[in-house]
Amino acid sequence: RRELPFVSINCGALPDELLESELFGHMKGSFTGAIRDQDGLMKVAERGSFFLDEVGETSPATQVKLLRALSTGRVTRLGSEDSVAVDVRIVSATNRPLQTMVEAGSFRADLYYRLAVVRLRLPPLRERPEDIPLLVEHFLEKYARDAGKRITRVDKQAMEALAQHGWPGNVRELEN
């Protein structure tokens, strides 16, 4: 699937109705502003990969619909009674403890087990300070290129200060 589409969505950034429309698509007239039929992102990613970022933020209603799509391999657009087949590899991420949420009843166990086939735990940056120089170099190159600047290194004292910081905001804090 690596040569096929990679599509992503931040589940925590959208209200339920918009998230559902983005995931599964909608039919013209199904809500105010739906001026044409539109495929959802799961269909757009057909045969490729679909990344559900912040999946722990989804509401119980959206979890049910997502579980149905994953279980059946079919999605139903908003405003339609017909479903369409989708073939996507699902990758998900969250900063929330899904297993704890399952135990508390705020995340569906059946959806959790559908998503947790292969689990990778990426420790917070404070637990892997050896990654800080690599990340700093990456961000330095990226933002220097974007700004049209030629910056090739970070001062040794600055790098030491970065390595000593606790990074409660993780990699996003470092990038900012």
Disulfide bonds with the S-S distance in Angstrom:
none
